Amino acid sequence: MATVELTTANFDQVTEGDGIVLVDFWADWCGPCKRFAPVYERSSDKHADITFGKVDTEAQQELAAKFDIRSIPTIMAIRDGVIVFAQPGALPESALENLIEQVQALDMDDVRKKLAEHKH
C-alpha cells in the first residue's frame, strides 16, 4: 500500500479508527527524511494491513505543533486511536520492522487500562 498524505483535514479520521497507523513527520529539506523515505515505502508495501501516513511538517505546521515535533524525521505509531510510540530519528529497516512487530503484539486492553491509571 502506498503512503497516505496526512493533513489537518484528514489526520483524526485516519488515526482514530481501529488498526495500526504509522506516521512519518518529515520535510523536503531534511536529508535524513529523504534517506528514510524509501525504507518507509518498502515497509508500507510489506504491510498492507497497516496505514502508513506522512506529514509534511512545512505544509502542516499545525499538526507538527500539536504533537510537539521538534526533530525530524519523527516516527509515531498509533494503534486503535492510541499513540503507543513516538521517537525522532530515521530508523534502519530492521528497527522499523521490529517496531511494527512490537505494536502488533500490544495488548490494547492493557494499554488502555494503564492510560486510565495514569489519568487518576
Legacy VTK file of the C-alpha trace (Angstrom):
# vtk DataFile Version 3.0
C-alpha trace
ASCII
DATASET POLYDATA
POINTS 120 float
0.000 0.000 0.000
1.272 3.452 -0.817
1.682 6.045 1.873
-1.148 8.457 2.679
-0.571 12.191 2.927
-1.889 13.333 6.290
-3.173 16.865 6.786
-5.115 18.716 9.456
-8.220 17.878 7.394
-7.810 14.070 7.466
-5.417 13.278 10.352
-8.041 12.480 13.002
-10.182 10.498 10.564
-7.220 8.329 9.532
-5.724 7.835 13.009
-8.759 7.414 15.266
-10.050 4.146 13.848
-9.147 0.568 14.678
-5.857 -0.827 13.482
-2.312 0.460 13.204
-1.265 3.760 11.672
2.391 4.734 11.353
3.106 8.418 10.839
6.319 9.835 9.388
6.768 13.534 10.186
9.180 14.862 7.547
10.188 17.867 5.439
11.547 18.211 1.915
14.733 19.975 3.090
15.593 17.208 5.605
18.388 14.895 4.426
17.683 12.087 6.944
13.993 12.277 5.981
14.846 11.723 2.319
17.098 8.760 3.191
14.359 7.243 5.387
11.585 7.644 2.767
12.485 4.526 0.688
12.712 2.401 3.871
9.247 3.613 4.891
7.855 2.937 1.387
9.260 -0.613 1.316
7.715 -1.302 4.701
4.362 0.040 3.507
4.499 -2.439 0.613
5.081 -5.341 3.046
2.265 -4.450 5.463
-0.994 -3.921 3.594
-2.905 -4.113 6.890
-1.175 -1.017 8.275
-1.799 2.574 7.211
1.457 4.429 6.516
0.923 8.179 6.723
3.269 11.064 6.045
3.019 14.567 7.487
4.941 17.282 5.652
5.873 19.464 8.638
6.363 22.505 6.406
2.880 22.296 4.895
1.226 21.017 8.095
2.822 23.199 10.774
-0.318 22.995 12.917
-0.017 19.177 13.141
3.706 19.379 13.877
2.964 21.827 16.704
0.068 19.721 18.046
2.404 16.758 18.529
5.378 18.894 19.622
7.562 17.672 16.754
10.971 19.260 17.344
13.172 16.948 15.298
12.515 15.200 12.018
12.055 12.605 10.890
9.849 11.566 13.794
8.048 8.236 13.647
4.775 7.834 15.507
2.815 4.607 15.914
-0.910 4.760 16.659
-2.961 1.668 17.395
-6.733 1.771 17.790
-6.576 5.553 18.162
-3.903 5.495 20.913
-0.376 6.847 20.363
1.831 3.969 21.513
5.214 5.177 20.205
6.813 8.424 19.073
10.512 8.958 18.550
12.659 11.236 16.421
15.266 9.790 14.110
15.353 7.765 10.923
15.092 4.070 11.683
17.007 1.379 9.817
14.691 -1.067 8.071
15.232 -3.788 10.696
14.327 -1.376 13.520
11.180 -0.231 11.696
10.124 -3.862 11.214
10.829 -4.538 14.903
8.706 -1.542 15.884
5.841 -2.847 13.740
6.093 -6.287 15.402
6.021 -4.705 18.863
2.989 -2.554 18.044
1.180 -5.584 16.587
1.897 -7.574 19.773
0.490 -4.974 22.168
-2.427 -5.928 24.396
-4.541 -2.827 23.794
-6.863 -3.569 26.739
-3.782 -3.462 28.976
-2.552 -0.260 27.298
-5.922 1.457 27.837
-6.005 0.271 31.466
-2.536 1.739 32.116
-3.514 5.016 30.434
-6.605 5.240 32.643
-4.468 4.638 35.750
-2.124 7.492 34.778
-5.014 9.919 34.392
-6.114 9.456 38.034
LINES 1 121
120 0 1 2 3 4 5 6 7 8 9 10 11 12 13 14 15 16 17 18 19 20 21 22 23 24 25 26 27 28 29 30 31 32 33 34 35 36 37 38 39 40 41 42 43 44 45 46 47 48 49 50 51 52 53 54 55 56 57 58 59 60 61 62 63 64 65 66 67 68 69 70 71 72 73 74 75 76 77 78 79 80 81 82 83 84 85 86 87 88 89 90 91 92 93 94 95 96 97 98 99 100 101 102 103 104 105 106 107 108 109 110 111 112 113 114 115 116 117 118 119
